[in-house]
Amino acid sequence: MKTLYMVKTNPLEGREDDFNRWYDQVHLDEVLKISGFKSAQRFKLTPEQMQKEQNHSYVTLYEIDSDDIKGTLENLRKANWLQMTDALDLASIDVAVVSSLGKKITAL
């Protein structure tokens, strides 16, 4: 079973460069130091969408490698040493933890 910690976010107006710099140069590496987190990858919304209304410009997927998901999330909550940025729109954050259902299927 694969578990993902999915974070949807937006930068504050006019702060996108600062937001991206913080995420890429600070935040991802810090989160990966927390016990249970295995990998991280960021994505940006493309102009082409099936659903026109989108609430978030960015998605970050963290893979959790642990049998104790609750403990991993507690490790994250307790990480008061994480450096945050004022370029992140805190009101827009949407977080979900999801687990895989079955195996990954790929196209032939």
C-alpha positions in Angstrom: 0.0 0.0 0.0 1.3 3.4 -0.9 0.3 6.5 1.2 0.5 10.1 -0.1 0.3 13.3 1.8 -1.2 15.7 -0.7 -0.9 19.5 -0.2 -2.7 22.0 -2.4 -1.6 25.6 -2.0 -1.4 29.1 -3.5 1.1 31.8 -3.1 0.1 35.3 -2.0 -0.5 37.8 -4.8 2.8 39.0 -6.2 4.8 36.5 -4.1 5.0 33.5 -6.4 8.8 33.7 -6.9 9.4 33.8 -3.1 6.8 31.0 -2.6 8.5 28.7 -5.2 12.0 29.5 -3.9 11.0 28.6 -0.4 9.3 25.4 -1.4 12.1 24.2 -3.7 15.1 25.3 -1.6 13.9 25.0 2.0 10.6 23.2 2.6 10.8 20.0 0.6 14.2 19.1 2.1 13.0 19.9 5.6 9.9 17.7 5.4 11.9 14.8 4.0 14.0 14.9 7.2 10.9 14.0 9.2 10.7 10.3 10.0 8.2 8.5 7.7 8.5 10.8 4.7 10.2 9.2 1.7 9.8 11.5 -1.3 8.3 14.8 -2.5 7.3 16.2 -5.9 5.7 19.5 -6.8 3.2 20.2 -9.6 1.8 23.4 -11.0 -1.7 23.7 -12.6 -1.7 23.8 -16.3 -3.8 26.2 -18.4 -5.6 23.2 -19.9 -8.2 21.9 -17.5 -11.3 19.6 -17.7 -12.9 21.6 -14.9 -12.6 25.4 -15.4 -12.9 26.4 -11.7 -9.7 25.5 -9.8 -9.0 26.6 -6.3 -5.3 25.9 -6.1 -2.3 26.6 -8.4 0.1 24.1 -6.8 0.0 20.6 -5.6 2.8 18.8 -3.7 2.8 15.1 -3.2 4.8 13.5 -0.4 5.1 9.8 -0.3 5.0 8.3 3.2 6.9 5.1 3.8 5.6 3.9 7.2 3.2 1.4 8.7 2.4 4.1 11.3 0.7 6.9 9.3 -0.7 8.4 12.4 2.8 8.5 13.9 4.3 10.1 10.8 1.6 12.8 10.8 2.4 13.4 14.5 6.1 13.7 13.6 5.1 16.4 11.1 2.9 18.2 13.7 5.8 18.2 16.2 8.3 19.6 13.7 8.3 23.2 15.1 11.7 23.7 13.5 10.2 23.9 10.0 10.9 27.2 8.4 7.7 28.7 7.0 7.3 31.6 4.6 5.1 34.6 4.6 4.6 34.1 0.8 2.2 31.2 1.3 -1.5 31.9 1.4 -2.3 30.1 4.6 -6.1 30.5 4.0 -5.9 28.4 0.8 -4.1 25.3 2.1 -5.9 22.0 1.5 -4.3 18.8 2.8 -5.4 15.2 2.3 -3.8 11.9 3.2 -4.6 9.1 0.7 -3.8 5.4 0.5 -3.6 3.3 -2.7 -6.3 0.9 -3.6 -4.7 -2.1 -5.4 -1.6 -2.0 -7.5 -0.6 0.7 -10.0 -1.7 0.0 -13.6 0.2 1.4 -16.5 -0.7 1.8 -20.2 0.6 -0.8 -22.6 
